[in-house]
């Protein structure tokens, strides 16, 4: 036997030990269908399907060969060796760990418990390295996540059931909602699934079912159910499933989705397909308990500011102590004054809001925050370009005035931090194209005149003074 055959056999054995067996006919996993019967060619059939096959043969006058050839997924028993097992590991569930098996060092590192769970101030300090501003939002998230995973680690405390710390974050586009959740999951080393609420519909209609969000988390956890049940699900664009106003047809993508998510948010056993986002007879399914899954919902909630202003302006009256009608028109942080009645007015049903006990808003980005975002975080966009030019042994610098001009242009686009990348990419295009032509270039400085299209970048040749870029090319 060759070395390749030995390696393939070892890999097959390892996969068999790690993943549950799946019935080739009904596609149920070993934990659902019970012990499997091993067939030739590495296929497995559950006892129920095998018994049904024998019962059908015994109780009918159908020719044996015709029966086996016409059965779905079967063919003749003699053809098993030729077919092989077409169920990939992507559609298999990992086996649950035995209680008496001690976890390895790697498993200990990946498991959050009270011993290695960072405190709220440590979580916020880690977020500060990647996210600029939003101090209140980071503080709220740090405390909520800390309390949630304490709840997961302990289960109950003196028979007192601790409720989930699901969150609803409100903020304008580009303020860092998704980035905060991504960074949080990466720092805590827990699986994360990000889904868009706009694709969700009520069961039976075209679109993704509610359970598809849990199926995505299971995929992110590498089909490990126990790991997925400690993960985080971020549902973006949650404002798009608001209850439609003055509709005469069934609201299958609005209020119905909110109602379908109630048990999901609260905690229940959900049947989810493995390796797919939709249920059908050919996809194995597994039960996932959402009791310990942390749900974070986020949305921009357009026009919510007008609802908040209308509520606040009700206090206006005639007299010396009255408030002006335009008092809150220039308040950029008006979303911080949001209350549950404003969200109900927007179209979120009370039962849905009741399962998201922690509601907070993110600040709109200012010009100063955009300047810091460009240069201070660990993976700041300027550091990325500097690293790229370092590979060509060229030093890249940005003047403070140039950063200020970029931030002003980003503020005009009104898309938050997302505008920074496109603006800087536009100005860096010629530089990234021209620099590799000349090995004598030592450094490049981006100036405000270049951003305003009044001049060129300043470059310094190796061992020479700074020269305009055009002169250096000449």
N, C-alpha and C positions, 0 to 999 in steps of 0.2 A: 504494500500500500504506500502511495507517495505521501510526501509531507503535506501537500495541498489537501489531499483527502483527509489526513489526520486533523488538520486545522478546521476544515469544514465540519467534521464530525464533532470536534470539541465545541465549536460555535453553536451547532445545533443543540448539543446537550446543555450548554449554558443557557440558551434561550428557552429550552424546555423547562429548566429548573426555575427560571426567573418569571416566566409568564404563565398564566393559567391556560389550560387546554380549552379549545373552542370546538363545539360540535360542528361537523362539516355540513350537516343538513339544516338544523334549526338555528345555528349560529349563536347558541347560548354558551356562556362561559361555564367553567367548571364549578364556580361558586353558585351558579344558578341551577344548573342541570344535574349536578351531582357527579359521581365518578364516571369517567369516560372509558369507553372500550376502544383500545388501540387496534387500528386496522392496518393492513399492508400499505406501504407507501408513506407512512408517517401520519395518516389521517386518524381522526378521533370521531367517534359517534357516541352520543349519550344513550343511556339505557332506554329512555322513552322512545326515541326515534327508532332504535333497533327493535324494540318490542312491537311498535306500530308496523314496522316493515314485515316482521314475521306474521303478525295477525292478518295483515292484508293478503299475504301469500297463502295462508292457511284457509282463509274464508272466501277466497275468490277462485274462479276458474281461469284467471288470466295467466297467460304463458309467463314463466319465470323470467325469461330473457327480455320479453317485451316490457314487463313491469320494471325491471331494474334499469332498462335503457330510458324509460320515460319519466323516472323519478327525478325531481329537481336536484341538482348538485351531486347526483349519484353515479349514473352510468353503471356498467357491470362491475362487480367486485373485482374481476380480473383486471380491470383497467385502472385500479387505484395506483399501481406502481408507475403507470405512465403519466397520470395526471399530476401527482405530487400535491403538496399542501399549498393552496393558493391564499391562505389566510396569513397576512403579514403581521409583524409585531405591532404595527400601528393600530391594528384592530384587536389586539389582545390586551388583557388586563394583567398588571403585575400581581403576583401572589402576595397576600398579606403576610407580614413577618410573624413568626411564632413568638409567643410571649417568653418562652424559655431560651430563645436565641438572643445572645447579647449583641447589641448593635456595635458595628465597627466604629473606628475613630472618625471616619468620614461621615457616617450616619449621625454620630453625636454632634458634629459641627453643623450639619444641616438641620438638626432638630432644635426648635426653640423651646427652652424651658426656663424656669425662674432663675436658674444659675447663670445662664449666658444671655438672658434677655436684657438689652440695654435700657437704661432708665430714660424717662422723657427728655431730660436735658441733654443726654447723650445722643438720642435720636435727632433732636433739633440741631445739635452741633454738627452731626453728619450731613443733615439736609442743608445747613448753611454753607457747606463747602461746594455745593452744586447749584443751589437756588438763591438768587439775590432777592432781598426784600421778602414780602409776605410773611412777616414775623408772626402775626396773629394766626394765620392759617397753619404755619408750621408748628406752632405751639399746640393748637387744637388737635392736629393730626397726630403729633407725638404722644399726647396724653391718651387719645382714643385708641391708638394702636397698642400702646403699652397695656392699657386696661383690657383690651380684647385678648391679647396673647397671654396675659395673666389668667384670664378666664379659661382659655383653652388649656393651659398647663395644669390648672388646679381642678377644673370641672365645677365643683361646688365648694363653698366655704361655710361650714357649720350649717349645712342643709339650706343655705340661702342661694337661690338660683340667680346668677348674674346674667343680665340681659346683654344682647349684642350691642356693639358700638358702631352700627352702620352710620355712614356719613353722607351728607349732601353738600357739595361744594358749588358755590355760585360765583362766577367771575367772567369778565369779558374775554373774547377770543384772544389767544396769545398771551394770557396772563400766567400760564404755567400749571394748569390743572392736571393735564396728562403727565407732564414732566415730573411733577411732585410725586404722583403715584408710582411712576416707573422707578424713580430714584428710591422711594421708600421700600418697594419690593426688592430691589437689588441689594440694598443695605441690609435688609432683614433675611435675605436668602430664602424667600418663600415664592412659590409659583404665582404668577400673575397672568390674568386673562383680561384683555382690553376688548370691549365690544361696543358696537354702535347701536343705540336704541332705535335709530331710524329703520333698521332692517327687521325689527321684531314685529310680529303680528300675532293675533289670536290663533290658537290651534285650529287647523283645518283650512287656513287661508294661505295664499302664496306669500312666502317670506320665511324667516327663521322663527321657529317656536321659541317659547320662553326658555325651555331647557337647554337651548343651544349655548347659552352663556356658560353653563356648568360644563358642557361638553368641551368647550374651548379651554377651560381651566384644567380639565382632565388631560387634554393633549399637552398643555404647558407643563404638567407634572409628570410627563412621560408615562401616562396611563397608570400611575400609582395612585390608587384611590385614597389611601391614608394621607399621602402628601397633599393631594388636591383638597382634602377636607380641612386643611389648615391654610389654604391659600387666600389670595385677594382677587376679587372681581371688580373691575372698574367699568361702569356703564356710562359711556360718554353720550353727549347730546340727549340727556334725559329730558330736557325741556321739549323735545320734539314729540313726546308721547303725552303731552298735555291734552286734557279733555277738549274735544272740538266743540265750538260754540255754534248753535243754530244749525246743527246737522240733522238731516232727515233720514240718513242711512246709518247702518250699524258702524260704530266707531271701532273698527278692528285693529287699528294701529295706534289708538290713543288710550281712552279709558279702559278698554278691554285688556290692553297690555299691562296697565297699572294693576288691574285686579288680578291678572294671572301671575304677577310677580309678588303678591302678598305673602304666600306661603314660602316662596323662594327666599325672601328677605328674612322672614321670621325664623325659618329653620324647619326643614322637612326632608323626607326621603324622596329623591328625584330619580326617575329612570332616564338615563341618558345614553345615547348611542356612543359606541367606542370607535374612534377614527372617522367620524362623520358628524355633520351638524343636523342631519334630518333622520328621522326614524323610518326604517323599512325592514322588511322581513329578512334581508340579507346582511344586516349589520348587527353585530353583537351588542347587547345592552348591559349596563351595570348600574347598581344603585349607589348613589352618592348622597350623603347626608349633609345638608347645607347649614347645620346648626353652628359650626365653628368656622364657616367661611365669612370673611369680612367683605361686605359690599360697600363700595364707594361710588356714589353717583355724582356726575358733574354736568354742568350745562351753562351756556351763556345767558339764557333766559332773556331774550330781547324784549323790550317794552315793559319789563318788570319795573324799571325805574319810574315809568309813568304811573304805575299802580301804587308804588311806594309814595310818590309825590302827592298823588290824589288823597291818600290816607292821611299823610302829614298835614296837608293843606286844609283838612276838615277843621283843624284847630283855629283857622283864621276867623277873625270876627271884626266887627267894627268897633273902634275905640283905640285908646292909647296903647293897650297891651296886645293888640292884634298882630299877627304875623303877615308878612308880605306874601303874595301869591307866588312870586318868583324867587322866594328865599332859597329854595333847594335846586334851582335850575343849573347853577354852576358847581354843585357839589359832586365831585368826581367819585367820591366813595359813598354814594347814596345807597349802593347795594348792601353796605354794612348795617343799614337800618331795617333790613328785611325782617318780616315776621311771618308766622305760619298763615295768617289770614291773607297776606299778599300772595303767597304761593297758591292758596286755594282759589283766589280770584284769578290767578294766571291759568289754572286748569288742572292742578294736581289734586287728586282726591284725598280726603282726610285720612283714610285707612293707609294709603301709601306713605304719606308724610309721617304717620305715627310710627312706622317701622324704620324711619331715618331720624333717630333722636338728635343727632348732632348736625346742626345746620350752621354753616359759616360761609363767608364771602371772601374773595380775593380782591386785592386792590388793583385798580387800573394802573398800568405802567406809566411812569413819568420819564422825562428826558434823562434825568440823573440816573434812574434805575436802568435805563437802556444802556447808558455808557458803562455802568458797572457790569451789566450782563455780558457785554462784549469782551471784557478783559479780566474779571475777577474769578469766576468759577473754575473748578479744576479742568473742565473740558470746554472752556470758553472758546468762542469761534475764532478770536484772534490767535489764541494759542494753537489752534488747529492749523491755521495758515503758517504760523511761525515754524511749526514742526515740519510742515511740508517743504518750506524753503531751507530749513536746516539740513534736510537730506541732500540739497544742492550746495551746502556750505555757504548759504547766504543768510544774513541776518535781516529780519523784517521788523520795522518799527512803525508805530502810528503816533502822530502828534495828537495831543489832547484836543486841539481845535478840530482836527479831522474827525475824531470820534464824536465830538459834539455835533458836527454837521451831519454825520451818518444818523445819529439819534434823532435829529430834527426831521430828516427825510422819512425815518421809520414812523415817527409820530403822525406825519401827514397821511401815511397809508392806512393808519387806524386798524392794523391787524396785530398789534402787540409785538412780541419778540420774534414772531415768524418773519417779519419784514426785514430783519437785520441780515439774515443769510443772503437773501436775494440782492439786497443793496450792495453788500460787500463783494459778493460774487461778480457783480457787474463791473466794479472798479478793479478787481484783482485779475480779471480775465487777461488783459494785455500784459500785465506784469508776469503772470504765470506762463504766458506764452513766450515772452521775450527773454526772461532771465536765463533759461537754460542755453541760450545761444552763445553767451559769453561767460567763460570760466573765470574771467578776471573780476567780475562783480562781487563785492564783499558784503554790501548791505543796501537795503532799500528803505526809504522813509516815505510814508504816505502823509501828505500835507493837506491842509484845509483847501488850498488853492486847487489841488488835484480833484478833491471831492466836488468843489464848485465848478470844475471844468474851466478854471482860469490858468492852470499851469500843469506841470508834470511832476511825477514823483522825483525825489532827490535820491541819487544813488551814490555810493562810495566804492570806487575801485579799490582793490587790495593794495594798501600802502599809499593811497592817494586821498586828496580832499574830495568833498562831495561835489558832484557834478549833476546837472540836469540829465534826465534819462535820454533825451534826444542826442545830446553831445556825446554821451557814452556810447550810444549805438553807432554814431559816426566814427 
